[in-house]
Amino acid sequence: MLNLSKPDSLFNEGMKVLVYSEKHSEAKDIGWHRAGSKIAYYHNGIKKDLQKKSNSKTLYTMTFTFDFLYDDDTLYFAYCYPYNYSDVLDDLNKLSADPIKSTFCTRRTLCMSLAGNKVEMLTITSKNNLENLSKRKGVFLTARVHPGESVGSWMMKGVIDYLIDETNEEAEALRQQFVFKIIPMLNPDGVINGNYRCSLAGCDLNRRWKAPSKVLHPCIYNTKQLLIQFAKERELMVFCDFHGHSRRKNIFMYGCHNESNPEETRLYPYLMSKICPFFSFNYSRFGN
C-alpha cells in the first residue's frame, strides 16, 4: 500500500495485520486474528501533491507477506477489528427488543446522512426517582466520526453494554444521577463506503464542528444542535468523542484547556490514570 500519510505506525512496533479466512474459520473456528510476516512501514518519497515540485508532503508504504493456507479461499484483511454499520444496527435492534432495557434506554433517529442512512441516538437514564429527573446532569458520548477508527465503536459498545445492564447496581446509580445522550456512529456513510477518515462528501467531519453545513455535514450539524439544546436543559458534565490512534498505545484523552481553571479538564483523565492501568495521563493533551 503506497498512499499512507502518517510518518510512523504501530506496524513498526510489532503490530500485525488482521485477517479473516472463510475456510480457516470453518476448519478451526477462528475468526479475525493477527497474522502476516515481514511487516514494514517506511517513507517512499512519492509526493502527495504531484503538481507541487516542493513543499509537498511525501507518502509512506506499508508491506507485508502472507502465506495462504487453503486453495479457493476467500480472505479479508483489516487494520482494526471491524465494526460496521450493520453491527451497530444489530446491537441496537437487540436493545430495542429487550422489554427491560428499553424502559430506561430509548432509541431514535437523530438525522439522515448524505446517503440517506440513519444516524442513531440513544438516551439512557433511570425511570426510578423521576422527581429528580430535572436535576440529573448530562453526559454526551459519540463515536466513529473517523470511520476507520473502529476501536472507538468497540469502546462505545462496552460503555453501552455497561450502562444498560439492569443487574449492575453501579450502572443503575449512574442512570439515576445522569442522563446519557449517545450517538454510536457519527459517520455511517464513511463506514459503509470503507473510508478511513472522510465522509461521503470527502470531508473530515471532525474538522467541521465550528461551522458545520446542514447540507454537506448533516451528522455534525444535527449533533451540535442537539448538544447545545442538551446543555441548556441540564448541566453538561462530560462530552467525549471516541477515536482510535495509529501511533499510540493505551487509552488517553485530548481535551480543552481552560486558562482560568486548568484543572477542570485534567481532573477526570488524571483520576482515570489512577484507576485504570491502561490509561496514560502522559499521553493526554489539552489545548485551545
N, C-alpha and C positions, 0 to 999 in steps of 0.2 A: 504494500500500500504506500503510495508516493505522496499523497496530498495532506499529510498530517501537519499541524501548525504549532503544537506545543514544543518548547525547547527541550523537554525531558519527559520521561514517562516511567511509571512503575514497572513497565516491561524491562527496564534496565536494572531493576532491583529484585528480579526473580519471579514476577507475576507471569502466569501463563495464559494462554487463550482459552476461552470457554468453548466446549464442543458438545454437540448433541448428535449422536448416531442412532438412527432408527433401528438398525439391526443389533447394535450393541445394547440398546435399551431393551429389546425383546429378549436377547440371549442372557444378559447379566442383570437386568432390572436396574440399570444405571442411567440416570437422566443427564442433565447438564453437568459437566465436570471439566476441570482444568487439564489441559494436555498440550502437546507440542514440544519441540526442542529447537535448539539453535535460534533462540529468540533474540532479536536485536532491534534497537531503535536509534536512528542516527540522522545527522544532518546530511541532506543530499545535494545542496547547492542550487536546487531548482527555485527560480524566482516565483513568488506568489503572484505578483502582477508582472506579466511578461512585457507589458507596454512600458514599464519603467526600467530604465537602464541602471538606476541607482536608487537608494533609499527604499528598496522593496524588500520585504521580509522573505526569507527563504523557507522552504518546506522541509519536512522530515519524512523518513522512510521507516516503516516497520516491516520486518520479515520474520518468518518462522517456518519450520519444517514440520510436516505432519505425515505419519505413516498410516495409510488406510488399511484397516484390518479385514474388511469384508468387500466382496465383489457386489456390484449392483446395489450399493447402499446409498441412502440419502443422508447427508450431513449438513449441519448448521454450525456456523461459527459466530461468536458474540464477544463483545468487550466486557459487558457486565451481565449478570444473570437477568434474563429477560423478564419484564413485567409489562405486558401490553395493554391496550385499551380494553380488549375483551376480558382480560384478567380483572381489571377494576370493576367492570360491569358484572362479572360473575360474583365477585365478592359482595358488591352492593345488593345484588339480587337476593343472595342468601340472607343478607342482613334484613332486607325489607320483608322477606318471607317469615322471619322469626317473630312469633307473636309477643315474646317478652322484650327482646331487644328493640323492636320497633316502637315500644311505648315510650322510651326515652331517647330514641335516635330517629330523627325524621330526615327524609331524603327528598330533595327537589332539584330541578334543573335551574342552574344559575343563568345560563345563556346558551346560545348555539355558536359553535365555532364557524370559521370561514367556510369549511366544507360541510357544515350542517350537522356536526357531531355534538352531542350533549356534553356540556361542562357540568359535571355532577357536583352537588354540595350536600354536606351533612350538617345537621345541628344536633348536638348531644348535650343533654342536661337532664337532671333528675326530675321526676314527676312528684317526688316527695317534698314536703315542706315548701309548697309553692308560695307561701306567704312571703318568703324571702327571695322570690324569683327576680324581682326588680333590683335587688341588692347584689346579685351574683355578678362577679367580674367576668370579663371576656377573654377568651384565648382564640386566636385566629391562626390556623395552620394551613399551609399549601405545599404542594409538591409538583415536580415534573414540569416546571417551566422550561427546562432544558431536557428535551425528550430522550437524549442518550444517557442521562444520568439515572438509570433505573434503580440504583441503590436508594435514591430518595423515596421511591414507591415502596420498597421493602421496609424502610424505616416507618413510612406513613402507615403501612398495613399493620405493623407492630403496635403503633400508637392507637389506631382504631380498635384493633382486637382487644387491647388492654382496657380502653375506655368503655367498651360495650359488654364487658364481662360482668354479668349480673351476679356472679358468685364472689366477686372480689370486693371486699369492704373498702379498700383504698380507692378503687375506681368509683364506687358509689359516693365516697366522701368528696372526690373531685367533682363528680356530677352535681352534688348538692352545693358546691361552692362556686362553680364556674359554668358558663355557657360556652361550649366549644363550637366554633364555625370551622369546618374542614372542607377544603377543595382538594381531593386526592390527585387530580390530573389537570393542571392548568393549560397544557398544550396538547390536547388529544390529536390534532391534525399532524403535528410533528412526530408523535409516537407512531401513529398509523402508517405514515409515509416513510418511516425509518430515518428521519433527520436526527442529527446528533445535537444540534444547538438551536435550530431555527424553527419558525412557524411555517405554515403553507405560503405565507407572503414573503418568505425569505428574511424575516426579521428575528433578531434575538429579542424575544419578548421580555427578558429580564432587563433590557435597556430601554423599555418603553413605559416604565411606571410613572415617570414625571409628567408626561403628556400623552397618554395612550389615545389612539384613534378609535372611535366607536365602530368604524367600518373595517379598518385594517387589523385592529388588535382587540376584538370584542371580548376575549377572555380576560385580558388585563384591565380593560376599561370597566367591565362589569364587576370584576373582583375589587377594584379600587373603590367603586361606588358603594359596594356592599361593606367594605372595610370602614369607610367614612361614616356610613349610617350606623354601623355596629358600635363604633367608638362614641357616637352621640348617645346611644341607648344606655351604655354602661361603661365603667372604667375598663380600658383595654390593658391587660397586664402583659400579654406576650403576642407578638406577631412573629412567626417563624416559617420560613420558606425552606423546604428540604432540598438539598442538592447533593451531587457527588463531586469528587475531585480526582483528577487524573494523575496527580503527582504527590498527594499527601496520604498518609495512613491515619488511622484512628478517627475520632469524631471531634469536631471543633466548630466554632461559630465565627462568622463575620457579622459584626454589628455596628450600630451607630455610635457616635461619640457626642456626649452632652458636656460641653465645656464647663457649665455651671455645676454639674454633678456627674463627674466622670465615672463614679462607681455604679451609677444607675444601670448601665447596660453591661457592666462587667461582673456584677454580683452573681447573677444566675449561672453563667458559664463557669465562674470560679467554683461555685458550690458543686456543679456537675463534675468538675475535675476531681473534687474530693470524694465524691460518691461513686463515680464510675471509673474503673481503671483504664477504659478505652477512650476516655475523653481527655483531650490535650488542651489545656489553657494556653500553653506556649504557642500553639499553632493558631489560636484565635486572634482576630484582628478587629480593630474598631476605628472607624473614620467617619468623615462627614459625607 
